[in-house]
Amino acid sequence: MAFVQANGLVFHGADIGRREAPAIVFSNSLGSDFRIWQDVAERLAGRYRILLYDKRGHGLSDAPPGPYTIDDYTGDLLALLDHFGIAETAVVGVSVGGMIAQRVAVRAPQRVKALVLCSTAVKIGTAEGWAARVAAIRSGGIASIADAILVNWFTPGFRHDRAADYAGWRNMLARMPVEGYIGTCAALRDADLRANAADIAAPTLCVAGEHDGSAPPELVWATADLIAGARFTVMEGAAHIPSVEKPDNLAVLIETHLREAGHG
């Protein structure tokens, strides 16, 4: 793991796997850090160079005053790729991380060899919904709405059968920097990527969680329909964070897609 400076901020990240291998960078959801990808990354590290990072406002990375924009996050990721000397990569993103992935593919198409978009869309939520979430956090903190958020993150079976894991992921969410979380809510509120979806040229796989309440399968499918040649699949038994609930399944989907795209 490493702390690096890029785009004027300090980021927490991990550069693992085979240095000479094709690269994959993973981008996180709102309220999570790069640990949500670790089980998937371990399964892929034998064939790929893996870059994990906490985006601005999250985990151990800097949390500058918001609001943020998707282009802020995109600039951060491109700067991180430069720092680590990664000229070309596959980008795997979940939720807002999937929006960042879409934007990177539009802004720097020559650098993106393939996309895997998990539990994401070109537009997520409404201005009213994001305002209500920010107001609730200002009033009672992230912990006050953590369980309502996690209902969408994980299936009932996960929450019941893996109670210790659930408690740990709840701790991660509740301990996120408040201003970083709210700054990201603003980015999500303002982000509408529909106009450029058709410009994405990288081979794209869109993955929806069967039980996702934040980005339901029909929302993910609608985004796949805007991207030329995009494939769409529904992961059974998963909700919003398939990398935690179904890491084996997701790793197979990612590796198969990247091989078919000629990346690895």
C-alpha positions in Angstrom: 0.0 0.0 0.0 1.2 3.5 -0.7 0.4 7.2 -0.2 1.0 9.2 -3.3 0.4 12.7 -4.4 -1.5 13.3 -7.7 -3.6 16.1 -9.0 -2.8 18.2 -5.9 -4.1 15.6 -3.4 -2.8 12.7 -1.4 -4.3 9.4 -2.3 -4.2 6.0 -0.5 -3.7 3.2 -3.0 -2.2 -0.3 -3.6 -0.3 -1.4 -6.7 -0.3 -5.2 -6.7 0.1 -8.1 -9.1 2.5 -8.5 -11.9 4.1 -5.2 -12.8 4.6 -6.2 -16.5 1.1 -7.5 -16.9 -1.9 -5.8 -18.4 -3.4 -3.3 -15.9 -6.8 -3.1 -14.2 -7.8 -0.1 -12.1 -10.8 -0.4 -9.7 -12.9 2.6 -8.7 -15.2 2.5 -5.6 -18.8 3.3 -4.7 -20.0 6.2 -2.6 -19.2 5.5 1.0 -16.6 2.8 0.5 -12.8 2.4 0.2 -10.7 0.1 -2.0 -11.1 -2.8 0.4 -14.4 -3.6 -1.3 -12.3 -4.9 -4.2 -9.7 -6.9 -2.4 -11.3 -10.3 -2.8 -11.7 -9.8 -6.5 -8.2 -8.3 -6.9 -6.6 -11.3 -5.2 -8.2 -13.6 -7.7 -6.9 -11.6 -10.6 -3.5 -10.5 -9.4 -1.8 -13.6 -10.9 -2.6 -12.4 -14.4 -2.8 -8.6 -14.1 -1.3 -5.5 -12.6 -4.0 -4.2 -10.2 -4.3 -0.6 -9.0 -6.7 0.0 -6.1 -7.2 3.5 -4.6 -9.5 5.5 -2.3 -11.0 8.3 -4.3 -11.0 11.8 -3.0 -13.2 12.3 0.1 -13.0 8.6 1.0 -10.9 6.2 3.1 -7.4 7.5 3.8 -7.2 9.8 0.8 -7.5 13.6 1.1 -11.0 15.0 1.6 -10.9 18.6 0.3 -13.9 20.8 0.7 -16.7 20.0 -1.7 -18.7 19.9 -3.8 -17.0 17.6 -6.2 -17.7 16.7 -9.8 -17.3 13.5 -11.9 -14.6 15.3 -13.8 -12.7 16.0 -10.6 -12.7 12.3 -10.0 -11.7 11.6 -13.6 -8.8 14.0 -13.4 -7.7 12.3 -10.2 -7.7 8.9 -11.8 -5.8 10.0 -14.9 -3.2 11.6 -12.6 -2.9 8.4 -10.6 -2.4 6.4 -13.8 0.4 8.8 -14.8 2.0 8.5 -11.4 2.1 4.8 -11.6 3.3 4.8 -15.2 0.2 3.0 -16.5 -0.4 4.1 -20.1 -3.3 1.7 -20.9 -5.7 -0.1 -18.5 -9.0 -1.7 -18.1 -11.3 0.2 -15.7 -13.7 -1.5 -13.4 -16.0 0.7 -11.4 -19.0 0.3 -9.2 -21.8 2.9 -8.7 -20.1 6.3 -8.8 -16.9 4.5 -9.6 -18.7 3.2 -12.7 -19.6 6.8 -13.7 -15.9 7.7 -13.2 -15.0 4.8 -15.5 -17.4 6.0 -18.2 -16.0 9.5 -18.1 -12.4 8.3 -18.3 -13.3 6.3 -21.3 -14.7 9.4 -23.0 -11.9 11.8 -21.9 -9.0 9.5 -22.6 -10.2 6.7 -25.0 -6.7 5.8 -26.0 -5.9 4.7 -22.4 -9.0 2.6 -21.8 -8.7 -1.0 -23.2 -12.0 -2.3 -21.6 -14.7 -1.3 -19.2 -16.6 -3.2 -16.6 -19.4 -1.1 -15.2 -21.0 -2.6 -12.0 -24.2 -1.4 -10.4 -24.1 2.0 -12.2 -25.7 4.1 -14.9 -25.4 7.3 -16.8 -27.6 9.0 -14.2 -28.2 7.8 -10.7 -30.9 9.3 -8.4 -32.6 12.7 -8.3 -31.6 16.1 -7.1 -34.4 15.8 -4.4 -33.1 12.4 -3.3 -29.5 13.6 -2.9 -30.6 16.7 -1.1 -32.6 14.6 1.4 -29.6 12.4 2.0 -27.3 15.3 2.6 -29.8 16.9 5.0 -30.0 13.6 6.9 -26.3 13.4 7.2 -26.0 17.0 8.3 -28.5 16.3 11.0 -27.4 13.0 12.3 -24.2 11.9 10.6 -23.6 9.0 8.2 -24.2 6.4 10.9 -27.8 7.6 11.3 -28.7 6.5 7.7 -26.1 3.6 7.4 -28.6 0.8 7.7 -30.9 2.3 5.2 -28.0 2.6 2.7 -26.8 -1.0 3.4 -30.2 -2.5 2.6 -29.3 -1.6 -1.0 -25.7 -2.7 -0.7 -26.2 -6.3 0.5 -28.9 -9.0 0.2 -30.9 -10.1 3.3 -29.0 -13.4 3.2 -25.6 -11.7 3.5 -26.8 -9.4 6.3 -28.1 -12.5 8.2 -25.5 -15.1 7.5 -22.4 -12.9 7.5 -23.3 -10.7 10.4 -19.7 -9.9 11.4 -18.8 -8.9 7.8 -21.9 -6.8 7.6 -21.0 -5.0 10.8 -17.5 -4.4 9.5 -18.7 -2.9 6.2 -21.2 -0.8 8.2 -18.2 0.6 10.2 -16.4 1.5 7.0 -19.4 3.4 5.7 -20.1 5.2 9.0 -16.5 6.3 9.4 -16.2 8.0 6.0 -15.3 11.7 6.1 -18.6 13.5 6.2 -17.5 16.3 3.9 -16.1 13.9 1.4 -19.3 11.9 1.4 -21.4 15.0 0.9 -19.1 16.3 -1.7 -19.6 13.1 -3.6 -23.4 13.3 -3.2 -23.1 16.6 -5.1 -21.1 14.9 -7.9 -23.8 12.3 -8.2 -26.6 14.9 -8.1 -25.1 16.8 -11.0 -23.7 14.0 -13.1 -25.6 13.1 -16.3 -23.5 11.2 -18.7 -26.2 10.4 -21.3 -24.8 12.8 -23.9 -21.5 11.0 -24.2 -22.4 7.4 -23.7 -22.4 6.7 -27.4 -18.8 8.0 -27.5 -17.5 5.1 -25.4 -15.5 2.9 -27.7 -13.9 0.5 -25.2 -15.4 -3.0 -25.1 -17.9 -2.7 -22.2 -19.6 -5.2 -19.8 -22.4 -3.9 -17.6 -23.1 -5.9 -14.5 -26.2 -5.5 -12.4 -27.0 -7.0 -9.0 -30.2 -9.0 -9.0 -31.3 -7.3 -5.8 -29.7 -3.9 -6.1 -32.0 -1.2 -4.9 -29.6 1.7 -5.7 -29.0 0.8 -9.4 -31.7 -1.8 -10.3 -31.0 -4.1 -13.3 -33.3 -2.2 -15.5 -31.3 1.0 -14.9 -28.0 -0.7 -15.6 -29.5 -2.3 -18.8 -30.7 1.1 -20.0 -27.1 2.4 -19.7 -25.7 -0.7 -21.6 -28.2 0.1 -24.3 -26.6 3.5 -24.9 -23.1 2.1 -25.3 -22.3 0.5 -28.7 -21.7 -3.2 -28.4 -22.0 -3.3 -24.6 -22.9 -6.6 -23.0 -25.2 -6.8 -20.0 -25.5 -9.5 -17.3 -27.4 -9.8 -14.1 -25.5 -11.3 -11.1 -27.9 -13.6 -9.2 -27.8 -13.4 -5.4 -26.0 -10.0 -5.3 -27.1 -6.4 -4.6 -25.2 -3.2 -5.0 -21.7 -4.4 -4.1 -21.1 -7.6 -6.0 -17.4 -7.6 -5.3 -18.1 -8.3 -1.6 -21.0 -10.7 -2.0 -19.9 -12.6 -5.1 -16.2 -12.1 -5.6 -15.6 -15.4 -7.4 -18.4 -14.8 -9.9 -17.4 -11.2 -10.5 -13.7 -12.1 -11.0 -14.7 -14.7 -13.6 -16.9 -12.1 -15.4 -14.1 -9.5 -15.4 -11.4 -11.9 -16.6 -13.6 -13.4 -19.4 -14.5 -9.9 -20.6 -10.9 -8.7 -20.6 -9.7 -11.7 -22.5 -12.4 -11.3 -25.1 -11.4 -7.6 -25.4 -7.8 -8.6 -26.0 -6.6 -7.3 -22.6 -4.8 -10.1 -20.9 
